[in-house]
Amino acid sequence: MRYCFGLTLLFLLALNAFSQKSEIALTVSEQFVDAAIDAVLSKGEPPTVALKTNAGDANCREAVTLLRELNGVRSAVRFRDGKIIVPIAFRGTYRPPLIGCVDFSGTAEAVVEPQFDAEGQRVIARSKLTNVSLNGTGGIGGALMAKLMQSSIDEKINPVELIRLDKLSFLFPIQNTGALKLNAVGFRYSVQTGSVTFYIPYEFVRS
């Protein structure tokens, strides 16, 4: 009797699940991101982004390399004033016309905007540079470098995958009736000082 009652209750819950939505909340702190950046920069070569698609001169690698810190600016991700802000320290080389290979370094700031990719079942993000300051140039050349760096970011980085939503899904096996799984149907996020929370509503579907 108890066994039959348990099966009946499970069946009713499964039917009811098709008309319900649940929401998962995932919070990420600045400390967690800082630890991840430390791990990336302390193991192997630091991330480098080419400024041009073609290889160009082998003796002048036109690229930007991420630094941990420069002039008091530390590469990080900061959650402030409702925005996801990314301060960046970098160095690189570039060959301007008629000048030759030039070494440069500086700092920049970018704003990251998360977006929901329903078809790919993932949260992606696009980064947009808001300013670039080159070291020791008094602002000269910053606009050109900002344009080159943004072009490289759009071509080689944007959009970046933040979360695979199917990896957060769970399967609920139901004997002789297949299984229920969670399908992400939306996305929103809220930025607090020091952290960001992603809210992902799911619906129950039969796999």
Helices and strands as residue ranges (DSSP letters): H 2-17, E 21-29, H 30-42, E 48-50, E 63-67, E 69-70, E 73-74, E 78-80, E 83-94, E 102-117, E 122-134, H 142-156, E 160-164, G 165-168, E 171-173, E 179-184, E 188-192, E 195-206
